[in-house]
Amino acid sequence: MVGERRHTHPVETEYPAMKTPSLPRVPLAHLPTPVEPMPRLSSHLAGPKLWVKRDDQTGLAFGGNKTRKLEFLLAEAQAHGARTLLTRGAVQSNHCRQTAAAAARLGLDCILVLGGERPPEITGNALIDQLLGAEMRWAGEADPETLLEETFQQAWADGRRPYRIPYGGSSPVGAAAYAAAMAEFMKQDIEVDRIVLATSSGGTQAGLLAGARLHGFRGSILGISVDKPAAELKPVITELTNQVLGLLGSSDRVEEEEVLVSDAYLGGGYAVVGELEREAVYAFARTEGLLLDPVYTGRAAGGLMDLIARGEIGPEERVLFWHTGGTPALFAFARDLAEGP
Ligand SMILES: Cc1ncc(COP(=O)(O)O)c(C=O)c1O
């Protein structure tokens, strides 16, 4: 039955002794995700001690960071009696793929508004969207946000009880999943000085920052922007972090200066695979047998490798690379990657 609540159960989002309220959550992810050392990559880079947090292994149709957010967002959708999930993204959106999988898991319909024209060959994430039964609407020349709004109104008029999953899953409720993820990481008892991750809509970084405040993580958290200037992203992440803190019952607040975002690796723009991403994808694969995606984690890992090469991250540091998933896109970018590093 659609919209039923039997899957929902409250899960504590807190670390020992925290007095934060728990949020309703639908179990979708395999948690905790492993943290693994990357000794061969460390020595290849003559760099710091490196670990990876495997959120590419959250288990929902190839996993990724959106699975955690969807656990909270789907609880909200169920509370609204939703029968249809609706969201938008790029052709190779990992967010859309995981939303489609979550909808299938709960017996909900899913409508995806995808940017641009339907490509001649459906591959990578878009192929998985289709396998999962999502209705795919191609925006073509139209503004995807406008089409999304029209699609929502139509679905509502048709009695399909649509629920709009926010862009990138990055509402305060979605981002709160990463405050819980920070608690999860801290329980894994691996001390690091720095966390590096890919950032785009900012929800993952905001959740981690809120979690750091709530649970006392003392290292720094650096977001490598995939598509936006830091000046644009920092206020968004600051506001979202503070909203998450408020939602979780904390009156603590972060200031914009504390939000670390680098926009030094935007390269040719969103989803334009260059030398930086190629080198990172090959280095992780060949030293650790670990797959990155070419758009998000490849760019963030390329940034991390560059910061190490330039000595901005020193060999004495302990660094966690938070893998946010996205690997199905590898197949859609085969042409950019096939030539080698
Ligand atoms: C693989 C991957 N990594 C990182 C991100 C960025 O996460 P956020 O939108 O929470 O900043 C995304 C978002 O689409 C993603 O798909």
The ligand as a Tripos MOL2 file, in Angstrom:
@<TRIPOS>MOLECULE
LIG
   16    16     1     0     0
SMALL
NO_CHARGES

@<TRIPOS>ATOM
      1 C1         28.1440   11.7080   -5.9340 C.3       1 LIG1
      2 C2         27.7820   13.0080   -5.3220 C.ar      1 LIG1
      3 N1         28.6500   13.5840   -4.4840 N.ar      1 LIG1
      4 C3         28.4080   14.7810   -3.9060 C.ar      1 LIG1
      5 C4         27.2270   15.4520   -4.1700 C.ar      1 LIG1
      6 C5         27.0110   16.7740   -3.5180 C.3       1 LIG1
      7 O1         26.2110   16.6640   -2.3980 O.3       1 LIG1
      8 P1         25.3940   17.9410   -1.8940 P.3       1 LIG1
      9 O2         24.4020   18.2400   -2.9880 O.co2     1 LIG1
     10 O3         24.7630   17.4890   -0.6410 O.co2     1 LIG1
     11 O4         26.3520   19.0490   -1.7440 O.co2     1 LIG1
     12 C6         26.2750   14.8890   -5.0370 C.ar      1 LIG1
     13 C7         25.0390   15.6250   -5.3530 C.2       1 LIG1
     14 O5         24.3630   15.3980   -6.3070 O.2       1 LIG1
     15 C8         26.5640   13.6350   -5.6270 C.ar      1 LIG1
     16 O6         25.7020   13.0680   -6.4660 O.3       1 LIG1
@<TRIPOS>BOND
     1     1     2 1
     2     2     3 ar
     3     2    15 ar
     4     3     4 ar
     5     4     5 ar
     6     5     6 1
     7     5    12 ar
     8     6     7 1
     9     7     8 1
    10     8     9 2
    11     8    10 1
    12     8    11 1
    13    12    13 1
    14    12    15 ar
    15    13    14 2
    16    15    16 1
@<TRIPOS>SUBSTRUCTURE
     1 LIG1         1 GROUP 0 **** ****
